[in-house]
Amino acid sequence: MSRLAPPPAPGTVQAVLDAMPAAPRACLTRLRALVLDTAAGTPGIGPLTETLKWGEPAFLTNATKSGTTLRLGWKPAAPDTAQILVHCSTTLVNEWRDLYSGTLAFSGTRAIDLDINAPLPEAALSHCIAMALTYHARKHAR
């Protein structure tokens, strides 16, 4: 992951992050930086639109339409778990399970579950992020 600081989050996104307790906020801030860095380093993704979807930080490929929406989630009901979420109708979580079942944990067909107190498996996550942000482009290239 790039060690350069990412640009500031849009105000509405930053407000959601600021409302979280310190540990999940720190984890989601690291995930946000990883998403932005991965997108910047992956050909075909283009600039991301950063917004809120369902009250969670979300990244869209509006400029290129290359990928599916990627969201970052945390809920007080599971205080030690952060999530990277995608639309449940994609095949992404099943693809990720095939690739990273020994490295990452998953929920159903929509999420990677991460322990907010553990180091992030950056290489695996960066690959999954790139797959999500190029999902439509890869489907159309087949």
GROMACS elastic network, one bead per residue, 0.5 to 0.9 nm:
[ bonds ]
;  ai    aj funct       b0    kb
    1     4     6  0.87579   500
    1    33     6  0.80738   500
    1    34     6  0.62015   500
    1    37     6  0.64233   500
    1    38     6  0.75994   500
    1   122     6  0.73086   500
    1   123     6  0.84518   500
    1   126     6  0.83522   500
    2     5     6  0.79797   500
    2     6     6  0.88817   500
    2    33     6  0.83121   500
    2    34     6  0.79712   500
    2    37     6  0.62099   500
    2    38     6  0.87975   500
    3     6     6  0.87832   500
    4    37     6  0.89777   500
    5     8     6  0.86520   500
    5    33     6  0.75791   500
    6     9     6  0.83122   500
    6    32     6  0.82949   500
    6    33     6  0.57588   500
    6    36     6  0.71337   500
    6    37     6  0.78003   500
    7    33     6  0.87685   500
    7    36     6  0.89364   500
    8    11     6  0.84501   500
    8    14     6  0.80440   500
    9    12     6  0.80540   500
    9    13     6  0.59832   500
    9    14     6  0.54640   500
    9    32     6  0.88648   500
    9    50     6  0.76462   500
    9    51     6  0.88511   500
   10    13     6  0.53555   500
   10    14     6  0.60832   500
   10    15     6  0.85887   500
   10    50     6  0.70824   500
   10    51     6  0.71875   500
   11    14     6  0.50692   500
   11    15     6  0.60497   500
   11    16     6  0.87519   500
   12    15     6  0.50979   500
   12    16     6  0.65123   500
   12    17     6  0.88548   500
   12    51     6  0.74114   500
   12    52     6  0.72829   500
   12    57     6  0.87924   500
   13    16     6  0.52778   500
   13    17     6  0.64058   500
   13    18     6  0.86428   500
   13    50     6  0.78353   500
   13    51     6  0.62983   500
   13    52     6  0.62607   500
   13    55     6  0.86491   500
   13    56     6  0.75991   500
   13    57     6  0.56852   500
   13    58     6  0.84598   500
   14    17     6  0.50072   500
   14    18     6  0.59252   500
   14    19     6  0.85476   500
   14    57     6  0.86197   500
   15    18     6  0.50121   500
   15    19     6  0.62121   500
   15    20     6  0.89920   500
   16    19     6  0.52437   500
   16    20     6  0.68802   500
   16    25     6  0.89874   500
   16    52     6  0.87651   500
   16    55     6  0.75796   500
   16    56     6  0.72907   500
   16    57     6  0.76823   500
   17    20     6  0.54979   500
   17    21     6  0.85854   500
   17    24     6  0.84624   500
   17    25     6  0.55289   500
   17    26     6  0.86794   500
   17    28     6  0.75869   500
   17    29     6  0.76946   500
   17    56     6  0.88324   500
   17    57     6  0.81970   500
   18    21     6  0.78396   500
   18    22     6  0.84355   500
   18    25     6  0.69368   500
   19    25     6  0.82034   500
   20    23     6  0.81269   500
   20    24     6  0.64882   500
   20    25     6  0.54996   500
   20    74     6  0.85504   500
   20    76     6  0.88958   500
   21    24     6  0.60344   500
   21    25     6  0.60962   500
   21    26     6  0.86723   500
   22    25     6  0.51165   500
   22    26     6  0.60184   500
   22    27     6  0.86612   500
   23    26     6  0.52143   500
   23    27     6  0.63289   500
   23    28     6  0.87428   500
   23    79     6  0.89929   500
   23    80     6  0.82909   500
   23   116     6  0.67648   500
   23   117     6  0.74731   500
   24    28     6  0.60440   500
   24    29     6  0.83360   500
   24    74     6  0.69071   500
   24    79     6  0.76096   500
   24    80     6  0.74218   500
   24    81     6  0.78628   500
   24    82     6  0.68242   500
   24   116     6  0.61648   500
   24   117     6  0.86748   500
   25    28     6  0.52439   500
   25    29     6  0.59621   500
   25    30     6  0.85975   500
   25    74     6  0.88226   500
   26    29     6  0.50592   500
   26    30     6  0.62545   500
   26    31     6  0.86670   500
   26   116     6  0.83828   500
   27    30     6  0.51545   500
   27    31     6  0.62156   500
   27    32     6  0.86024   500
   27    82     6  0.73096   500
   27   115     6  0.89563   500
   27   116     6  0.57352   500
   27   117     6  0.81467   500
   27   120     6  0.84764   500
   28    32     6  0.59604   500
   28    33     6  0.85332   500
   28    57     6  0.88389   500
   28    72     6  0.66931   500
   28    73     6  0.77395   500
   28    74     6  0.81607   500
   28    82     6  0.71739   500
   28    83     6  0.86210   500
   28   116     6  0.85474   500
   29    32     6  0.50242   500
   29    33     6  0.63183   500
   29    34     6  0.86797   500
   30    33     6  0.51399   500
   30    34     6  0.62510   500
   30    35     6  0.87261   500
   30   120     6  0.85545   500
   31    35     6  0.61424   500
   31    36     6  0.86282   500
   31    72     6  0.76411   500
   31    84     6  0.84196   500
   31   120     6  0.83856   500
   31   122     6  0.89686   500
   31   125     6  0.88388   500
   32    35     6  0.51177   500
   32    36     6  0.62350   500
   32    37     6  0.85168   500
   32    57     6  0.84194   500
   32    72     6  0.78011   500
   33    36     6  0.51968   500
   33    37     6  0.59866   500
   33    38     6  0.84245   500
   34    37     6  0.50763   500
   34    38     6  0.58828   500
   34    39     6  0.83988   500
   34   122     6  0.76287   500
   34   125     6  0.82028   500
   34   126     6  0.67625   500
   34   129     6  0.84724   500
   35    38     6  0.51732   500
   35    39     6  0.60591   500
   35    40     6  0.85488   500
   35    59     6  0.82513   500
   35    70     6  0.89151   500
   35   125     6  0.88322   500
   35   126     6  0.71917   500
   35   129     6  0.64309   500
   35   130     6  0.82438   500
   36    39     6  0.51678   500
   36    40     6  0.61335   500
   36    41     6  0.86554   500
   36    48     6  0.77924   500
   36    59     6  0.88579   500
   37    40     6  0.51294   500
   37    41     6  0.62416   500
   37    42     6  0.86912   500
   37   126     6  0.86566   500
   38    41     6  0.51646   500
   38    42     6  0.60789   500
   38   126     6  0.59156   500
   38   127     6  0.81440   500
   38   129     6  0.70236   500
   38   130     6  0.63844   500
   39    42     6  0.52677   500
   39    43     6  0.79686   500
   39    44     6  0.88028   500
   39    45     6  0.60703   500
   39    46     6  0.71643   500
   39    47     6  0.76024   500
   39    48     6  0.75366   500
   39   126     6  0.89723   500
   39   129     6  0.79780   500
   39   130     6  0.67057   500
   39   133     6  0.73436   500
   40    43     6  0.78023   500
   40    45     6  0.76654   500
   40    46     6  0.72282   500
   40    47     6  0.75341   500
   40    48     6  0.89016   500
   41    45     6  0.87802   500
   42    45     6  0.62739   500
   42    46     6  0.82644   500
   42   130     6  0.67712   500
   42   133     6  0.89716   500
   42   134     6  0.87781   500
   43    46     6  0.73474   500
   44    64     6  0.73732   500
   44    66     6  0.69284   500
   44   134     6  0.73523   500
   44   137     6  0.82136   500
   45    48     6  0.77036   500
   45    61     6  0.66461   500
   45    63     6  0.83384   500
   45    64     6  0.64039   500
   45    65     6  0.80135   500
   45    66     6  0.58357   500
   45    67     6  0.74030   500
   45   130     6  0.83522   500
   45   133     6  0.63546   500
   45   134     6  0.63424   500
   45   137     6  0.89488   500
   46    61     6  0.70966   500
   46    62     6  0.87961   500
   46    63     6  0.65998   500
   46    64     6  0.61949   500
   46    66     6  0.83343   500
   47    60     6  0.88163   500
   47    61     6  0.68599   500
   47    62     6  0.80324   500
   47    63     6  0.65323   500
   47    64     6  0.80291   500
   48    59     6  0.60601   500
   48    60     6  0.55808   500
   48    61     6  0.51454   500
   48    62     6  0.68939   500
   48    63     6  0.73776   500
   48    64     6  0.89838   500
   49    58     6  0.81015   500
   49    59     6  0.56144   500
   49    60     6  0.50034   500
   49    61     6  0.62765   500
   49    62     6  0.63714   500
   49    63     6  0.80801   500
   50    57     6  0.71704   500
   50    58     6  0.57629   500
   50    60     6  0.65473   500
   51    56     6  0.81677   500
   51    57     6  0.59453   500
   51    58     6  0.53026   500
   51    59     6  0.65068   500
   51    60     6  0.80102   500
   52    55     6  0.53777   500
   52    56     6  0.50883   500
   52    58     6  0.52761   500
   52    59     6  0.82459   500
   52    71     6  0.83036   500
   53    56     6  0.53356   500
   53    57     6  0.65583   500
   53    58     6  0.58309   500
   53    59     6  0.88868   500
   53    69     6  0.89914   500
   53    71     6  0.73678   500
   54    57     6  0.85075   500
   54    58     6  0.88717   500
   55    58     6  0.88355   500
   55    73     6  0.89437   500
   56    71     6  0.64019   500
   56    72     6  0.61331   500
   56    73     6  0.59148   500
   56    74     6  0.82049   500
   57    70     6  0.85169   500
   57    71     6  0.56571   500
   57    72     6  0.54486   500
   57    73     6  0.73195   500
   58    69     6  0.67035   500
   58    70     6  0.55552   500
   58    72     6  0.63608   500
   59    68     6  0.86364   500
   59    69     6  0.57441   500
   59    70     6  0.52334   500
   59    71     6  0.63658   500
   59    72     6  0.87526   500
   59   133     6  0.85941   500
   60    63     6  0.85404   500
   60    65     6  0.80329   500
   60    67     6  0.73571   500
   60    68     6  0.68364   500
   60    70     6  0.67779   500
   60    71     6  0.89755   500
   60   133     6  0.78432   500
   61    64     6  0.57299   500
   61    65     6  0.50617   500
   61    66     6  0.60385   500
   61    67     6  0.58557   500
   61    68     6  0.72750   500
   61    69     6  0.73249   500
   61   133     6  0.68687   500
   61   134     6  0.86852   500
   62    65     6  0.52416   500
   62    66     6  0.81240   500
   62    67     6  0.87167   500
   63    66     6  0.83193   500
   64    67     6  0.81087   500
   64   137     6  0.89515   500
   65    68     6  0.78832   500
   65   133     6  0.87542   500
   65   134     6  0.84292   500
   65   136     6  0.71371   500
   65   137     6  0.76828   500
   66   132     6  0.88183   500
   66   133     6  0.61978   500
   66   135     6  0.63775   500
   66   136     6  0.51362   500
   66   138     6  0.79651   500
   67    70     6  0.85631   500
   67   130     6  0.87004   500
   67   131     6  0.79208   500
   67   132     6  0.56694   500
   67   137     6  0.66271   500
   67   138     6  0.85408   500
   68    86     6  0.70251   500
   68    87     6  0.72729   500
   68    90     6  0.82646   500
   68   132     6  0.57582   500
   68   133     6  0.58251   500
   68   134     6  0.73978   500
   68   135     6  0.60254   500
   68   136     6  0.67632   500
   69    85     6  0.83503   500
   69    86     6  0.61563   500
   69    87     6  0.70391   500
   69   132     6  0.75340   500
   69   133     6  0.73736   500
   70    84     6  0.68900   500
   70    85     6  0.57876   500
   70    86     6  0.51856   500
   70    87     6  0.79183   500
   70   129     6  0.78231   500
   70   132     6  0.68984   500
   70   133     6  0.74390   500
   71    83     6  0.79724   500
   71    84     6  0.57294   500
   71    86     6  0.64732   500
   72    82     6  0.73304   500
   72    83     6  0.56798   500
   72    85     6  0.62049   500
   73    81     6  0.86557   500
   73    82     6  0.56616   500
   73    84     6  0.63296   500
   73    85     6  0.70732   500
   74    77     6  0.86869   500
   74    78     6  0.74403   500
   74    79     6  0.72731   500
   74    80     6  0.85038   500
   74    81     6  0.65260   500
   74    83     6  0.63020   500
   75    78     6  0.55641   500
   75    79     6  0.61995   500
   75    80     6  0.88534   500
   75    81     6  0.77493   500
   75    82     6  0.77403   500
   76    80     6  0.85111   500
   78    81     6  0.56285   500
   78    82     6  0.82454   500
   79    82     6  0.80084   500
   79   116     6  0.84701   500
   80   114     6  0.81536   500
   80   115     6  0.57696   500
   80   116     6  0.54227   500
   80   117     6  0.69900   500
   81   113     6  0.62548   500
   81   114     6  0.53793   500
   81   116     6  0.56021   500
   81   117     6  0.85631   500
   82   112     6  0.82944   500
   82   113     6  0.59664   500
   82   114     6  0.50950   500
   82   115     6  0.64948   500
   82   116     6  0.60198   500
   83   106     6  0.88683   500
   83   107     6  0.89753   500
   83   111     6  0.60349   500
   83   112     6  0.54212   500
   83   114     6  0.59023   500
   83   115     6  0.88690   500
   84   110     6  0.82869   500
   84   111     6  0.54752   500
   84   112     6  0.51671   500
   84   113     6  0.68934   500
   84   114     6  0.81146   500
   84   129     6  0.86099   500
   85    88     6  0.85475   500
   85   110     6  0.54224   500
   85   112     6  0.65531   500
   85   113     6  0.87969   500
   86    89     6  0.85526   500
   86    90     6  0.74485   500
   86    92     6  0.76846   500
   86    93     6  0.80644   500
   86   109     6  0.82363   500
   86   110     6  0.51635   500
   86   111     6  0.63700   500
   86   112     6  0.89344   500
   86   132     6  0.75141   500
   87    90     6  0.58866   500
   87    92     6  0.87252   500
   87   109     6  0.80417   500
   87   110     6  0.59209   500
   87   111     6  0.87787   500
   88    91     6  0.78266   500
   88    92     6  0.84975   500
   88    93     6  0.82928   500
   88   108     6  0.82050   500
   88   109     6  0.51245   500
   88   111     6  0.84523   500
   89    92     6  0.87279   500
   89   109     6  0.75877   500
   89   110     6  0.81765   500
   90    93     6  0.75934   500
   90    94     6  0.87205   500
   90   109     6  0.78219   500
   90   110     6  0.81569   500
   90   135     6  0.84089   500
   91    94     6  0.55781   500
   91    95     6  0.62600   500
   91    96     6  0.87511   500
   91   109     6  0.76641   500
   92    96     6  0.60327   500
   92    97     6  0.85147   500
   92   109     6  0.77662   500
   92   110     6  0.80383   500
   92   128     6  0.81441   500
   92   131     6  0.75748   500
   92   132     6  0.68827   500
   92   135     6  0.79624   500
   93    97     6  0.60223   500
   93    98     6  0.86090   500
   93   106     6  0.73366   500
   93   107     6  0.84331   500
   93   108     6  0.77772   500
   93   109     6  0.53947   500
   93   110     6  0.61991   500
   93   111     6  0.67357   500
   93   112     6  0.75436   500
   93   128     6  0.88966   500
   94    97     6  0.50141   500
   94    98     6  0.63458   500
   94    99     6  0.87762   500
   94   108     6  0.89356   500
   94   109     6  0.69056   500
   95    98     6  0.52025   500
   95    99     6  0.64384   500
   95   100     6  0.86304   500
   96    99     6  0.50411   500
   96   100     6  0.56681   500
   96   101     6  0.73206   500
   96   104     6  0.84170   500
   96   106     6  0.86984   500
   96   112     6  0.86844   500
   96   128     6  0.66881   500
   96   131     6  0.89896   500
   97   100     6  0.52791   500
   97   102     6  0.84630   500
   97   104     6  0.78085   500
   97   105     6  0.81847   500
   97   106     6  0.74310   500
   98   101     6  0.62181   500
   99   102     6  0.84013   500
   99   103     6  0.87966   500
   99   124     6  0.87742   500
  100   103     6  0.50999   500
  100   104     6  0.56474   500
  100   105     6  0.83345   500
  100   124     6  0.71452   500
  101   104     6  0.56214   500
  101   105     6  0.67467   500
  101   106     6  0.82236   500
  102   105     6  0.80023   500
  103   121     6  0.75761   500
  103   124     6  0.76764   500
  104   112     6  0.68438   500
  104   113     6  0.72445   500
  104   114     6  0.74967   500
  104   121     6  0.79631   500
  104   124     6  0.79423   500
  104   125     6  0.84593   500
  105   111     6  0.85380   500
  105   112     6  0.58055   500
  105   113     6  0.52276   500
  105   114     6  0.69342   500
  106   109     6  0.79389   500
  106   110     6  0.79388   500
  106   111     6  0.55774   500
  106   113     6  0.53161   500
  106   114     6  0.85755   500
  107   110     6  0.63299   500
  107   111     6  0.50793   500
  107   112     6  0.63321   500
  107   113     6  0.66329   500
  108   111     6  0.67764   500
  112   125     6  0.88983   500
  114   117     6  0.86533   500
  114   118     6  0.79631   500
  114   120     6  0.76790   500
  115   118     6  0.54847   500
  115   119     6  0.81686   500
  115   120     6  0.82693   500
  116   119     6  0.78296   500
  116   120     6  0.82081   500
  117   120     6  0.89556   500
  118   121     6  0.88856   500
  119   122     6  0.84198   500
  120   123     6  0.87193   500
  120   124     6  0.89824   500
  120   125     6  0.78310   500
  121   124     6  0.57561   500
  121   125     6  0.61137   500
  121   126     6  0.85403   500
  122   125     6  0.50388   500
  122   126     6  0.57703   500
  122   127     6  0.84605   500
  123   126     6  0.52104   500
  123   127     6  0.63388   500
  123   128     6  0.87553   500
  124   127     6  0.52559   500
  124   128     6  0.62998   500
  124   129     6  0.86602   500
  125   128     6  0.50036   500
  125   129     6  0.60005   500
  125   130     6  0.84990   500
  126   129     6  0.50252   500
  126   130     6  0.61058   500
  126   131     6  0.85441   500
  127   130     6  0.51080   500
  127   131     6  0.61592   500
  127   132     6  0.87094   500
  128   131     6  0.50071   500
  128   132     6  0.62640   500
  128   133     6  0.86658   500
  129   132     6  0.51356   500
  129   133     6  0.61507   500
  129   134     6  0.85817   500
  130   133     6  0.51170   500
  130   134     6  0.60857   500
  130   135     6  0.82605   500
  131   134     6  0.52619   500
  131   135     6  0.56669   500
  131   138     6  0.83129   500
  132   136     6  0.83620   500
  133   136     6  0.79908   500
  133   137     6  0.86805   500
  134   137     6  0.53022   500
  134   138     6  0.60011   500
  134   139     6  0.85815   500
  135   138     6  0.52896   500
  135   139     6  0.62080   500
  135   140     6  0.87692   500
  136   139     6  0.50493   500
  136   140     6  0.61972   500
  136   141     6  0.85587   500
  137   140     6  0.52917   500
  137   141     6  0.61916   500
  137   142     6  0.89860   500
  138   141     6  0.50384   500
  138   142     6  0.65655   500
  139   142     6  0.55773   500
